[in-house]
Amino acid sequence: MRKAKDSTEQNPSSSGKTWLLSPLGLSPGLLYSALVLVKPQALVVVTSGDGKARLEEIIEKSGYQGEKLVLTVDDAFICFDQGGAIAGQVIEASGPDDTWVINLTGGTTGLQYIIQRTGDQLRSQGHKVRYVAMVDRRPVLEQKENPYMVGELVYVE
């Protein structure tokens, strides 16, 4: 299994934080909504090189100023084999008292698989984990024209 490429933008390893773990595809709206609604202290984004190019814009628009860890996959469509490596990196970054909000929405099926698997690994390691989904009920064209509208947060479990 290949190790995921990573870039730690700030030092994300200390305890007692609320983290947001989210995929990022090519549409910024779901991550934007998650940042605004969850208000995490630290962020882990799993994305592709193309998705990563939009990350700073999303962060700026949301007003998020916390720590971040960006993990990139080689191919967002077939990255299933990178789930274990990414989960390991996320667990390594997590402090013992951290809480994790796992955003199940956004990105490709491959990215969503990695996010789900990582959340399950965090939970099995004894971390507090809450799964959420972001919902934008606007027509698709409107979402594309104006992605920076806050959607709804739905607690999955």
Secondary structure, 3 states (H helix, E strand, C coil): CCCCEEEECCCCCCCCCEEEEEEECCCCHHHHHHHHHHCCCEEEEEECHHHHHHHHHHHHHHCCCCEEEEEECCCCCCCHHHHHHHHHHHHHHCCCCCEEEEECCCCCHHHHHHHHHHHHHHHHCCCEEEEEEEECCCCHHHHHHCCCCCCEEEECC
